[in-house]
Structure formats: structure tokens, C-alpha cells
Amino acid sequence: MRFFIDTADVAEIKDLASTGMVDGVTTNPSLVAKSGRPFFDVLAAICEIVQGPVSAEVTATTTEDMLKEGRRLAEVANNICVKLPLTWDGLKACRALSLDGVQVNVTLCFSATQALLAAKAGATYISPFVGRLDDIGADGMELISDIVQIYQQYPETIGTEVLVASVRGPNHVIQAARMGAHVATLPPAVLRSLALHPLTDKGLAAFLKDWAATGQHIV
């Protein structure tokens, strides 16, 4: 499974990218607004740090305007992936941009039928929002299972990858990986939490205590 980081915080991206754990970045207008920096400056800076896909979202709602914005975004860097909403206008724009060779991330997916439509429109990635489904009492991970299973039935015609979004914690990541999802996009705090376990901390403390008692030094 590949990990994308869901943020527009350039400092966070640079720090986490140094670990080799960041395969791409996803942003949205809300995340960019939090950065307090000009939109295109943020995108350009992120694309310089990360070699993988950097999702940049359009703000238009009509196909014509989405195409204008999408093509402008694609000019920022070769690794820009245009992020489009899962509406009929968004699907039309997805089809057109995909035929032009532009990577497309179709976002705000909440059903398997929507995911199937996005795949047929040529989406590079489909982004089901598991946490938001959990919030309304549905099972977000069941949607991931359904999409992965459907896509696997048509390997010769569906190349769209499942990008698990709205991830709230390690359990979402584990379940998505077991199901065969291609990518999980994680807030920085969730990515950092994957390395944490109380027994790791306890074991390290014991090792260091025993080593200190010897009075020795490695260097």
C-alpha cells in the first residue's frame, strides 16, 4: 500500500517525506486556506518536495470551468493530479482530462456505483471517504471492500486505483491494506501514529536503563 499525506503544510510534508513514507500528497481548498499562503505557491512547493502525485482540487462546478481550472492546475508541475468532485459535470471533466493525459483524482465518493462511474470516466484514482460514512452510522470500510472487489473483476478495462480518504486512525489503514486498496491518504498525525505502540516505548525504556547501568558508550 502507498501512503499519501493529506495536508498543505509544506513543513510537515518535507519532514515526513524525509522518512521515505510519503508517496504522494492530497490537498483541498480548505487545507490550502489553512496554510495562509498563495494557492499556486503552495502547490509548486509541494511538487518540488514530493515526486509522486500531488492532488490539487478545482473549485468550479461546471464541466467547462472545471476543465479550465484543471488545465491550469496541470501546468504547475508534471506530478499534479487534478481533483474533481463526483458529479456528472465532474465525470465529464474527468473523461476529457484523462483523454488529454492528465492524472485525475475523483473525490467525494460515497457509493460503489459512483466509484464504477469514475472508473469508466477514466479516473486515475477514486477517493471514497470512509470516516465521513462512519460519522453517519454507515460502514466506510465496507465501501472500500465493495469497490476493490468490483474493480478486480475487470482488470483489463479498469485501471483506476482506490485511494482511501477521510482516514481517522490506524484501524482504517490496516483494514484498507487487508482489502487490497492501493493508497491511503492520511493526515500527518495519523501517519505518525502508525509507528506508535506502548510496548515499543516500554521495551526501549528497559533497554536504555539496562545499558546505562553498564556505564559503557558506543561512541
N, C-alpha and C positions, 0 to 999 in steps of 0.2 A: 504493500500500500504506500502511495505517495502522500506526503503531508504538504498542504498549502497553509499559509498563515493568513488569518483573516484580520487585517489591520491596515491602516495607512500611516502608522507610526514608523518613520524611517529608522529611528534609533533602535527600536525593537527588532525590526526586520534585519538590520545589519548585525545585531548581536546574535540573534537566533540563526541567521544564515551562516555564521562562522562555525556553527556546530555541524554543518552538513545535513541538518534535518529538514531544511526548508526547500521544497521542490518547486514552489510557486507561491503566488500571493493572490488573495482576493480582496477587492475593495468595493465600497459602495459610496454613494454621495454622503451618507451620514458619517462614515468613518473618515472620509477626506475632510469633511467640515470640522471634525474634532481636531485635526492636525493644525488648523489655523493657518495653513499655507496655501498659496495659489494651486489650483487643481492640477494644471499641467506640470508645474514644478515638482509636485509630489509624485506624479506618475513617472516622470523622467528619472527622478532619483531612485525610485523603487526598481525600475527596469535596469538601472546600472548595477544594482546590488544583486539581483536575482536573475539567473539565466533562464529559468523556467517561465511558464505563463503568468502574466500579471493581468488579472481581470479588472477591467475598467467599465463602469456601468453608464449607459446612456440615461438621460433624464427626459427624453422625448417620449410621446405616447402614440404617435402615428408612424406608420411604416416609412413614409418619405423622410420625416425628420429623424427617425432612428438611423436610417441609412446615412444621412448627412453627418450625424454625430458619430456614428460607428466608424465611418471612413476617416473622420478627423482624429479620433482616438487611435486608430490603427497606424497613423502617421508618427505617433510618439516614439515607437520602438518596434522592432520585429517581433518581440515577445508579448506584445499586447494581445489580450483576448477580450473581445468586446462582449460585454454582459448585457443581455436583453431580457425583458420580462416575458413570462409565459402567457402572452395574449395572442390573439390572431394577428394583430399588427406585428408583434414581436416575432412570431413564427415566420411571417412573410419576410421580415428583415433578416432573420436568421438564414433563410434559404438563399437570399440574394448575396449576403456577405460570405456565406460558406462557399458559394459558387465562385466568388472572387478570390478565394484562398485565405480568407480572414478567419482566425480562430473565433469561435463563439461559445459563450457560456450562457445557457438559458436558465434563468433563475426564477425563484418563487414557484417552485414545483411542489404541489401537494397531492398529486394523484398519479397512479401508474398510467392512466390514459394520457395525461399531459406529457409524461415522460416519453411515451411512444410517439406522440406527435412531434416532439422536439427532435427525436432521433430521425424521424422521416424528413424533417426540415433540414437535416444535416448538421445539427449541433455537435460541437466538439465535446462539450460537457453538459450534463444536466445536473442542476443543483436542487435536490429535494431538501426541504427544511425540516429536519427531524424534531428539533427542540420545540418549534412552534406548534407542531402537531401534538407533541406530548402535552403542551400547555393547555390544549383544549380537550384533553382526555382521550385523544387518539393514540395509536402506537406508531410513532415515527419510524422505528426500525422495521416494522412490518412493511412499510412502503419501500424501504431500501431493498428488502428481500424480494418483493414483487418485481421491482424494476430490474434488478440484477438477473432474476430468473427469466424475465421476458426478453431482455437483451441477449441472453445466452442462447436463446432459441434461434436467433438469426445472425450468426457470426459473419455470414457473407455479405449481409446488407446493412447491419448496424455497427457503426464504429464509434458511436457516442460512449463516453466514459461517465460513470456515476461518480459525482463529486458530492459527498455527504456534507451538508451545510447545517448551520444552526446547531452545532455540536456543543453540548453542555458539560461533558465530562469524559473521563477515561472509558466508562462503560459503553458509551456511544461508539467510541473508536474501536474497542475490542469487538463489539457486535458487528460493526460495519466491515471490519477486516475479515471476520469469520465468514461473512456472507459473500465476500469477494468484491466489495466495492473498490473502485480503482483509486479514489482520492478521498481524503477527509480534509476539510479546511477548518482550522482551529484558531480560536483566539489565542494570543500569546500565553495567557495564564493556563489555558487547558493544555497547550503543548508542553509547557514546563512541568505541569502536574504529572505527565506520563512517566517522568523519571523518579517520582517520589514514592517511597514506601517506608513506614515506620521501622520495619525490621532492618532495612538498609541503614537508617540512621543509628539504630541501636547497635548493630554489628560494627559499624565504623567507629563509634564511640568506644566500644570494648577493645577493638584492635589498637586504637591510638593510646588508650590507657595502659594496655599491656606493654606497648612499645616504649612509652615514656618511662615506665618503671625500669627498663633496661639501661637507661642513660646513654644509649647509643644514638648515632646520627648516620644517615645515609650519605649526606654531603656536608 
